Amino acid sequence: MPRKKKAPDFEAAIKELEQLVARMESGQLSLEESMQTFERGTALSQQCQQALDAAEQRIRILTEKEGGAATEAFDADAN
């Protein structure tokens, strides 16, 4: 049975996203290349969001197991 292709890890996906953005910002791509790059970037972005959601869920489970630590909403503007 063929092995399922493993998705790149979060850090690799972020690095590839950064490279894609740089390529698009260079203005050197054709319309077709830009569209393909955008589509790949969208897929990587979704993959990263799923990884972050999974990490958040794991943290919630761990903190609940460790004695019911309360969670608070993060306010980035508070700093």
Stockholm file with secondary structure:
# STOCKHOLM 1.0

chainA/1-79         MPRKKKAPDFEAAIKELEQLVARMESGQLSLEESMQTFERGTALSQQCQQALDAAEQRIRILTEKEGGAATEAFDADAN
#=GR chainA/1-79 SS CCCCCCCCCHHHHHHHHHHHHHHHHHTCSCHHHHHHHHHHHHHHHHHHHHHHHHHHHHHHHHHHHTTCCCCCCCCGGGC
#=GC SS_cons        CCCCCCCCCHHHHHHHHHHHHHHHHHTCSCHHHHHHHHHHHHHHHHHHHHHHHHHHHHHHHHHHHTTCCCCCCCCGGGC
//
